[in-house]
Amino acid sequence: MVADEEVARNAAVAVDAPDAVDSADIATLERSALRVFYAGAYEDARAGLDRLISQAPTARAYLFLASSQVVAGLLGSEEEAVWLKPAMEDYQRAVQEGFELEPYREFISPRILELLTDAAG
């Protein structure tokens, strides 16, 4: 139960907190969204990462957003084409905007990275 409460708390920070105004707020949002991702709450993680990217995009936020979409897709019942396209687009957007993703790839499953990089070309 404590883990569920912590996930809910982190999701609230990542999704419901007021707009970030400084780098400390942005770091808090990113940390909270990543905790939610690693807790397996991929929809909440996606919402928090989307919010973060709209305010202050980071390489890590883009990579984890794309990864959360892949994981949610792999666990769901939709066809691959439905969930892989937006994940691929987010991954490609990060690359096109010049974000350095390599330092964060070690934190993502090799299977997820394979899907993202194969789909992205």
N, C-alpha and C positions, 0 to 999 in steps of 0.2 A: 504494500500500500504506500509506503514511503516513496518508492521509486515512481509510482504513478503520480503522486502529489508533486514530486520534483519535475517530472515531465510537464505536468499542467502548469506549474509555476514558470518554467522556462518557455513554454509555448505562449503564455500570456505576455511575457516580456518580449518575445520575438514578434508576436502578431499584434498585440493590443496596446503596447506602450505608445506614448506620444512620439511624434517625429523626433528622430535623433538630431541633435543640434551641434554636437562636437565629436571629436574622435573617441572620447571615452564612451559616449552613448552608442556610437557605431560599433565599437569593440564589444560592448555588452550585448547589443542585438545579435551580432555575429556569433558570439560565444553561446548565447541562448539558443539560437537556431541550430547550431551544430550539436549541442547537447540533445535537442529534440530529435535531430536526425539519428544520432547514435542510439537513442532510446527506442527507435523504431516507429516514431510518430511522423511518418514521411509527409503526410498531407499538411500537418502543422509546420513541419520544417520548410516545406515548399512555400507556404504562406509567409512565413517569417523571412525567408531568403528573398522572395519576390519583393517584399517590403523594403528590405535592406538594399537591394539592387536599385530600387527606384530612388533611394535617397543617397546612397554612396556605394556604387558598385565596386566590388573587390574580386580578385581572381578566385579566392577561396569561395566566396558566395556563389559565383557563377558555376564553379565546378560542383559544389554540393547541391545546387539547385538542379542542375542537369542529372546528377547522380540520384537525387531523391525521386525525380521523375522516372528514371529507369527502374529503381527498386519498386516504387509503387506499381509500375507497369508489370514487372515480373511477378509481383504478388497478386495482381488483379486478374480480371477475366477478359479484359479488352484485347483486341488484336494488337500485335506489336506495332503496326503502322500508326495506330492511334496515339500511343504514348511515346514512341521513339522519336517522332518528328519534333515535338516541342523540346525534348531533351537535347536532341541534336542541334536545334536552332540556338538554344542557350549556350551550348558548348561552343558552337561556331561564333556566336556573338562575342564571347570572351576572347577567342583567338583573334578575331577581326579587330577588336578594340585594343589589342596588344597586351592583354593580361598574360603574365607568366604563370602558367598552370603547373609546370613541372614540380615545383617544391611541395605541392599539395597532393600530387597523384599517389604518393605512397600511403595515403590515408583512405584511399578508395579501393574497393574490391577490383582485382584484375578483370573479372568478368564484366563489371560495369564499365570499366575503362575500354575494354575491347568493344563493347556495343557502341559506346560513344564515338570512339575513334574510327571504327569501321563504318558507322553510319555517316560520320562527318567527312569521310573520304580521306 
